[in-house]
């Protein structure tokens, strides 16, 4: 059932204007409440997992980060049956090296704030996945054995790598350079506690030396392959093929 069929009366005056995303995981619309633009999305996470995410949004906002703050219903609820309304962040996607350096600084600052943060319900770090077999975003029993073996081996090679709260999907579509030059963060649906390096790969600039970057790319390819194998199979197979090319 799409957002158009959901009861949005908890937000008086809310209207849906246009769909801005409809992927395998979320449906997102631009909406309006009075003269304000808002983002309206329907999360497929469990209530406990969504509550964790909304707590993180509040935590980061309180810590001074530019995040799309939640717009509560008239009676104070943060979501209604998984539907969340958030402030619309006006800005442009990062494009210059200087802007991407600011993205890196912002992500690293989040990692520092999120050291020791409680894991998202249903999630685990990539290092823990081999033992747990299944988490909210990946199921090794649904992945071909050769893909599983390669991915698990790569994950194990990062023993001792630091973990923290991570954004989880900081590509350019989820980032905004705001009017004052600071970085705004969108879409924390994939946020969790995991290897900090996962946030610092696939950005518009290279982070770290060539060897560090190469290892980070392998880690990212491996995670995206097992993460998307069921819900985004074409994307997952493409990332696995890219992983094979790194050897």
C-alpha positions in Angstrom: 0.0 0.0 0.0 1.5 3.3 -1.1 1.6 6.5 1.0 -1.4 7.9 -0.9 -3.5 5.2 0.7 -2.3 5.9 4.2 -4.1 7.9 6.8 -2.1 11.2 7.1 -4.7 13.0 9.2 -2.3 13.0 12.2 -0.5 15.9 10.4 -3.3 18.5 9.9 -2.9 20.2 6.5 -0.4 17.7 5.1 -0.6 17.1 1.4 1.5 15.0 -0.9 3.1 16.9 -3.7 5.3 14.6 -5.7 7.1 11.3 -5.3 10.8 11.7 -5.0 11.9 8.1 -4.4 10.4 4.6 -4.7 13.1 2.0 -4.3 13.2 -1.5 -3.0 13.3 -0.2 0.6 11.4 3.0 1.0 8.8 5.3 -0.6 9.5 9.0 -0.2 7.4 12.0 -1.1 7.8 15.7 -1.0 4.8 17.1 0.9 3.6 20.4 2.3 2.2 21.6 5.6 1.0 25.1 5.2 3.9 27.0 3.5 6.5 24.4 4.6 8.0 21.6 2.4 8.4 18.3 4.3 9.6 14.8 3.4 7.1 12.0 3.9 8.3 8.5 3.9 7.0 5.0 4.9 9.6 2.9 6.8 9.5 -0.9 6.4 11.5 -1.3 9.7 10.0 -2.8 12.8 8.6 -0.3 15.3 11.6 -0.9 17.6 14.1 -0.3 14.8 12.3 2.8 13.6 12.2 4.2 17.1 16.0 3.7 17.3 16.4 5.6 14.1 14.2 8.5 15.3 16.2 8.6 18.5 19.4 8.9 16.5 17.9 11.8 14.5 17.2 13.6 17.7 20.6 12.7 19.2 22.4 14.1 16.1 20.2 17.2 16.0 21.0 17.9 19.7 24.7 17.5 18.9 24.6 20.2 16.3 24.4 18.1 13.1 22.1 19.2 10.3 19.6 16.3 10.0 16.0 16.2 8.8 14.2 16.6 12.1 11.0 14.8 12.7 7.7 16.7 12.4 5.4 15.2 15.1 1.7 14.6 14.7 -0.7 17.0 16.3 -0.9 14.6 19.3 2.9 14.2 19.6 3.6 11.0 17.8 6.8 10.6 15.8 5.3 8.2 13.3 2.0 6.6 12.4 2.2 3.0 11.3 5.7 3.6 9.9 4.9 6.9 8.2 7.4 9.6 9.2 7.2 13.3 8.3 10.5 15.2 8.4 11.7 18.7 7.8 12.8 19.4 4.2 16.5 20.3 4.0 17.1 22.8 1.2 20.5 22.5 -0.4 22.4 20.9 -3.3 24.3 17.7 -3.5 28.0 17.9 -2.9 30.1 18.1 -6.0 33.5 19.9 -5.3 36.4 18.4 -3.4 36.0 21.0 -0.7 32.4 20.0 -0.2 33.3 16.3 -0.1 36.0 17.1 2.5 33.3 18.7 4.6 31.2 15.5 4.2 34.1 13.4 5.4 34.6 15.7 8.4 30.9 15.5 9.2 30.8 11.7 9.0 33.9 11.4 11.2 32.3 13.7 13.8 29.2 11.5 13.8 31.4 8.5 14.4 33.0 10.2 17.4 29.6 11.1 18.9 28.4 7.5 18.3 31.3 5.5 19.8 29.7 2.8 22.0 26.2 3.6 20.9 23.6 0.8 21.3 23.1 -1.3 18.3 19.9 -0.9 16.2 17.4 -3.7 17.0 17.8 -6.5 14.5 21.1 -5.3 13.2 24.7 -6.5 13.7 28.1 -5.5 12.5 29.5 -7.1 9.4 32.1 -9.0 11.6 29.2 -10.5 13.6 27.2 -11.6 10.5 29.1 -14.9 9.9 28.0 -16.2 13.4 24.5 -14.7 13.4 23.8 -15.6 9.8 20.9 -13.2 9.5 20.2 -9.6 10.4 17.7 -7.0 9.5 19.5 -6.2 6.2 21.2 -9.4 5.2 20.5 -13.2 5.2 23.5 -15.3 4.4 21.3 -18.4 3.9 19.8 -16.6 0.9 23.3 -15.8 -0.6 25.2 -18.2 -2.9 27.9 -20.0 -1.1 30.7 -18.5 -3.2 29.5 -15.0 -2.5 29.0 -15.8 1.2 32.5 -17.2 1.5 34.2 -14.2 -0.1 32.2 -11.7 1.8 32.6 -13.3 5.2 36.3 -13.6 4.6 36.6 -9.9 3.9 34.5 -9.0 6.9 36.7 -11.2 9.2 39.8 -9.4 7.9 38.7 -6.3 9.6 39.1 -7.7 13.1 40.1 -4.8 15.4 38.6 -2.1 13.1 36.7 0.5 15.0 32.9 0.5 15.1 30.6 3.4 15.8 27.2 4.8 14.8 27.3 5.1 11.0 25.0 6.8 8.5 25.0 3.7 6.4 24.3 5.2 3.0 26.0 8.5 2.6 25.9 8.8 -1.2 25.3 12.2 -2.8 21.6 11.7 -2.9 21.4 11.6 0.8 23.6 14.6 1.4 23.0 18.3 1.1 25.3 21.3 1.1 23.2 23.9 2.9 23.2 27.7 2.3 25.8 28.3 5.0 28.1 25.6 3.5 27.5 23.1 6.2 26.5 19.5 5.4 22.9 18.2 5.8 22.2 14.5 6.2 19.1 12.7 4.8 17.8 9.2 5.0 19.1 7.4 8.1 17.2 4.2 7.2 20.4 2.2 6.9 22.1 3.7 10.0 23.3 1.3 12.6 26.5 0.5 14.6 29.1 -1.0 12.3 32.6 -0.5 10.9 33.2 3.3 10.6 35.1 2.7 7.3 31.8 1.7 5.6 30.8 5.4 5.7 34.1 6.6 4.3 34.1 4.6 1.0 32.2 5.4 -2.2 32.4 9.1 -1.6 33.3 11.8 -4.1 36.9 11.8 -2.9 39.3 9.2 -1.7 39.7 8.9 2.1 43.0 7.5 3.2 46.0 6.1 1.2 45.6 3.8 -1.8 45.8 0.6 0.3 43.3 1.8 2.8 40.9 2.9 0.1 41.2 -0.4 -1.8 40.4 -2.4 1.4 37.5 -0.1 2.0 36.1 -0.7 -1.5 36.3 -4.4 -1.0 34.5 -4.1 2.3 31.8 -1.9 0.7 31.3 -4.2 -2.3 31.1 -7.3 -0.1 28.5 -5.7 2.2 26.4 -4.3 -0.6 26.4 -7.7 -2.3 25.0 -9.6 0.7 22.9 -6.8 1.8 21.0 -6.4 -1.5 21.0 -10.0 -2.7 17.3 -10.6 -2.0 15.8 -7.1 -2.2 18.0 -5.6 -5.0 19.5 -8.6 -6.8 20.7 -6.8 -9.9 22.5 -4.2 -7.9 23.9 -6.8 -5.6 25.3 -8.9 -8.4 26.8 -5.8 -9.9 28.6 -5.0 -6.7 29.8 -8.6 -6.4 31.2 -8.4 -9.9 33.0 -5.2 -8.9 34.4 -7.0 -5.8 35.8 -9.8 -8.0 37.6 -7.2 -10.1 39.5 -5.9 -7.1 41.5 -9.2 -6.8 
